[in-house]
Amino acid sequence: LAPVLAAAARRFDGYDAAAVVAAAERMLAERPHTFNELRPRLLEEFPGANDRALGYAVRMLTPLAVVPTGDRWSFPRDPAFAPPGIGLDPDPRPQALVERYLAAYGPATPADVQSWSGLGGLRPVMEAMELDRLAGPGGKELFDLPGAPRPGGDVPAPVRFLPDFDTLVLGHADRTRLLADAHKGLVTTKNLRVRAVVLVDGFAAGTWQIKRSGKKAKLLLSPFEAKLSRDAVAEEGLRMLAFAEPDAATHDLEVTA
């Protein structure tokens, strides 16, 4: 994905991105830094540069790992970063990335993989790979890993609660595979937030959020259609809520209008 990230970093000018990355790597090799600690040091080395441009270059072009903490879910408000101990492949090949995608989301079109990864020109790559080819809706050609399980449409899919910005929602050029066109505006907001959704039989049936008040945890479900009952999602919803809020004294689920 380095070409995609490099293209994103080029939105800023007036600085030497390679020099910024080298400086950041040198500083991070000393000890973990938060971005609030790293920013003034970079500004000392690159006076007059846009501080946002410096931060963007570090985030986009430097391999980073969040240092684990005791914070909830290990996400502190101001995380420290360190080198992950891995280097970039000098000769990256997209085939492995395609295989990983198809293992999770196949069958899929090249447009789906490109939408997910940001990479272009993947059709000839996928056509040259040893992949199963299938006829999809509307005559579209779909690709999948050889011998991958492909249950029929009559096989029931379990209820699943997906988090905000989940890749399953974002990982297709044609999102109607799980999200009806009529409901897109209820999931993706104008400020580009992608809400958490619940899947019923493999399709997005509503959005959800957790509300915590003291020791009480409640799962609020906003269905897209009135026919979705509480009973249809209660078992999986309460199981997920207990996982997300293990220290709550009570767990409840409420279906909102």
Residue pairs with C-beta under 8 A, 6 or more apart in sequence:
1 97
1 117
1 118
1 119
2 61
2 88
2 92
3 119
4 117
4 118
4 119
5 60
5 61
6 17
6 60
6 61
8 56
8 60
9 17
9 56
9 57
9 60
9 61
10 17
11 56
12 50
12 52
12 53
12 56
12 57
13 53
14 48
14 49
14 50
14 53
15 46
15 49
15 50
15 53
15 54
15 57
17 57
17 61
19 46
20 42
20 46
20 49
20 54
20 57
20 58
20 61
21 57
21 58
21 61
21 62
23 42
23 45
23 46
24 38
24 42
24 57
24 58
24 62
25 62
25 83
27 33
27 38
27 41
27 42
28 38
28 62
28 64
28 81
28 82
28 83
29 83
31 82
32 67
32 80
32 81
32 82
33 41
33 80
33 81
34 78
34 79
34 80
34 81
35 55
35 58
35 78
35 81
36 78
37 80
38 55
38 58
38 81
39 51
39 54
39 55
42 49
42 51
42 54
42 58
43 49
43 51
43 54
46 54
58 64
63 83
63 84
63 86
63 87
63 88
64 81
64 82
64 83
64 84
65 81
65 82
65 83
65 84
65 85
66 74
66 75
66 79
66 80
66 81
67 79
67 80
67 81
67 82
68 74
69 76
69 79
71 77
94 117
94 119
94 122
94 125
95 125
95 129
97 117
97 119
98 113
98 122
98 125
98 126
98 129
99 129
99 145
101 108
101 112
101 113
101 116
101 117
101 171
102 108
102 113
102 131
102 143
102 144
102 145
102 148
103 145
103 148
104 167
104 171
105 112
105 116
105 168
105 171
105 172
106 142
106 143
106 144
106 145
106 148
107 132
107 134
107 136
107 142
107 143
107 144
107 148
107 150
108 142
108 143
108 144
108 172
109 136
109 140
109 141
109 142
109 143
109 173
109 174
110 122
110 123
110 126
110 143
111 173
111 174
112 171
112 172
112 173
112 174
113 119
113 122
113 126
114 120
114 122
114 173
115 170
115 171
115 172
115 173
116 167
116 170
116 171
116 172
126 143
129 143
130 146
131 143
131 144
131 145
131 146
132 143
132 144
132 145
132 146
132 147
132 148
133 141
133 142
133 143
134 141
134 142
134 143
134 144
134 150
135 141
135 142
136 142
144 150
156 201
157 199
157 201
157 202
158 236
159 198
159 199
159 200
159 232
159 233
159 235
159 236
159 237
160 198
160 199
160 236
161 196
161 197
161 198
161 199
161 208
161 236
161 237
161 240
162 168
162 169
162 196
162 197
162 198
162 199
163 196
164 193
164 194
164 195
164 196
165 193
165 194
166 194
166 196
166 197
168 178
169 175
169 178
169 179
169 187
169 194
169 197
169 204
170 194
172 178
175 184
178 199
178 202
178 203
178 204
179 187
179 197
179 203
179 204
180 203
180 204
180 224
182 224
183 204
183 224
186 195
186 207
186 222
186 224
187 194
187 195
187 197
187 204
187 207
188 194
188 195
189 195
195 207
195 209
196 207
196 208
196 209
197 204
197 205
197 206
197 207
197 208
198 204
198 205
198 206
198 207
198 208
198 221
198 233
198 237
199 205
200 228
200 232
200 233
204 224
205 223
205 224
205 225
205 228
205 233
206 221
206 222
206 223
206 224
206 228
207 221
207 222
208 219
208 220
208 221
208 222
208 237
209 219
209 220
210 217
210 218
210 219
210 220
210 241
210 244
210 245
211 217
211 218
211 220
212 218
212 245
212 248
215 247
215 248
215 249
215 250
216 248
216 249
216 250
216 252
217 241
217 244
217 245
217 248
217 250
217 251
217 252
218 241
218 251
218 252
218 253
218 254
219 237
219 238
219 240
219 241
219 251
219 252
219 253
219 254
220 254
220 256
221 228
221 230
221 233
221 237
221 253
221 254
221 255
221 256
222 255
222 256
222 257
223 255
228 255
229 255
230 253
230 255
233 253
234 253
237 253
238 251
238 253
241 248
241 251
241 253
242 248
242 251
245 251
